[in-house]
Amino acid sequence: MIQVSDSARKELEAYFEGKERSGIRIYVAPSGCSGSRLALALDEANDNDATGEAAGFTFAIEKTLLEQIKSVSIDLTYMGFTVEPEQALPAEEGSPCGSCCSSCGSCGEH
């Protein structure tokens, strides 16, 4: 269900050093022009979640989301954590750019 790279595990361990480890939620976050993406947040599981242990941490993900994406891989880059689904997130309706063309620079470049 969840795979965590060594670099991501080390970053999580460093974050929780001296603190009680809480649950980590995998969720869909809006991401502007590039559409939705998966992200991480500190949160405990609820009745609508599937939970899993990986690299010594407890992760929660909404059951319906997990059914769609099958599994996730968590890694660390110079820009932070990346959470990549096995199956792509469902496409959003309409243009991924919407009304933000002035900031993404793709307006009129079809």
Secondary structure as a PSIPRED ss2 file (coil, helix, strand):
# PSIPRED VFORMAT (PSIPRED V4.0)

   1 M C   1.000  0.000  0.000
   2 I E   0.000  0.000  1.000
   3 Q E   0.000  0.000  1.000
   4 V E   0.000  0.000  1.000
   5 S C   1.000  0.000  0.000
   6 D H   0.000  1.000  0.000
   7 S H   0.000  1.000  0.000
   8 A H   0.000  1.000  0.000
   9 R H   0.000  1.000  0.000
  10 K H   0.000  1.000  0.000
  11 E H   0.000  1.000  0.000
  12 L H   0.000  1.000  0.000
  13 E H   0.000  1.000  0.000
  14 A H   0.000  1.000  0.000
  15 Y H   0.000  1.000  0.000
  16 F H   0.000  1.000  0.000
  17 E C   1.000  0.000  0.000
  18 G C   1.000  0.000  0.000
  19 K C   1.000  0.000  0.000
  20 E C   1.000  0.000  0.000
  21 R C   1.000  0.000  0.000
  22 S C   1.000  0.000  0.000
  23 G C   1.000  0.000  0.000
  24 I E   0.000  0.000  1.000
  25 R E   0.000  0.000  1.000
  26 I E   0.000  0.000  1.000
  27 Y E   0.000  0.000  1.000
  28 V E   0.000  0.000  1.000
  29 A E   0.000  0.000  1.000
  30 P C   1.000  0.000  0.000
  31 S C   1.000  0.000  0.000
  32 G H   0.000  1.000  0.000
  33 C H   0.000  1.000  0.000
  34 S H   0.000  1.000  0.000
  35 G C   1.000  0.000  0.000
  36 S C   1.000  0.000  0.000
  37 R E   0.000  0.000  1.000
  38 L E   0.000  0.000  1.000
  39 A E   0.000  0.000  1.000
  40 L E   0.000  0.000  1.000
  41 A E   0.000  0.000  1.000
  42 L E   0.000  0.000  1.000
  43 D C   1.000  0.000  0.000
  44 E C   1.000  0.000  0.000
  45 A C   1.000  0.000  0.000
  46 N C   1.000  0.000  0.000
  47 D C   1.000  0.000  0.000
  48 N C   1.000  0.000  0.000
  49 D E   0.000  0.000  1.000
  50 A E   0.000  0.000  1.000
  51 T E   0.000  0.000  1.000
  52 G E   0.000  0.000  1.000
  53 E E   0.000  0.000  1.000
  54 A E   0.000  0.000  1.000
  55 A C   1.000  0.000  0.000
  56 G C   1.000  0.000  0.000
  57 F E   0.000  0.000  1.000
  58 T E   0.000  0.000  1.000
  59 F E   0.000  0.000  1.000
  60 A E   0.000  0.000  1.000
  61 I E   0.000  0.000  1.000
  62 E E   0.000  0.000  1.000
  63 K H   0.000  1.000  0.000
  64 T H   0.000  1.000  0.000
  65 L H   0.000  1.000  0.000
  66 L H   0.000  1.000  0.000
  67 E H   0.000  1.000  0.000
  68 Q H   0.000  1.000  0.000
  69 I H   0.000  1.000  0.000
  70 K C   1.000  0.000  0.000
  71 S C   1.000  0.000  0.000
  72 V E   0.000  0.000  1.000
  73 S E   0.000  0.000  1.000
  74 I E   0.000  0.000  1.000
  75 D E   0.000  0.000  1.000
  76 L E   0.000  0.000  1.000
  77 T E   0.000  0.000  1.000
  78 Y C   1.000  0.000  0.000
  79 M C   1.000  0.000  0.000
  80 G E   0.000  0.000  1.000
  81 F E   0.000  0.000  1.000
  82 T E   0.000  0.000  1.000
  83 V E   0.000  0.000  1.000
  84 E E   0.000  0.000  1.000
  85 P E   0.000  0.000  1.000
  86 E C   1.000  0.000  0.000
  87 Q C   1.000  0.000  0.000
  88 A C   1.000  0.000  0.000
  89 L C   1.000  0.000  0.000
  90 P C   1.000  0.000  0.000
  91 A C   1.000  0.000  0.000
  92 E C   1.000  0.000  0.000
  93 E C   1.000  0.000  0.000
  94 G C   1.000  0.000  0.000
  95 S C   1.000  0.000  0.000
  96 P C   1.000  0.000  0.000
  97 C C   1.000  0.000  0.000
  98 G C   1.000  0.000  0.000
  99 S C   1.000  0.000  0.000
 100 C C   1.000  0.000  0.000
 101 C H   0.000  1.000  0.000
 102 S H   0.000  1.000  0.000
 103 S H   0.000  1.000  0.000
 104 C H   0.000  1.000  0.000
 105 G C   1.000  0.000  0.000
 106 S C   1.000  0.000  0.000
 107 C C   1.000  0.000  0.000
 108 G C   1.000  0.000  0.000
 109 E C   1.000  0.000  0.000
 110 H C   1.000  0.000  0.000
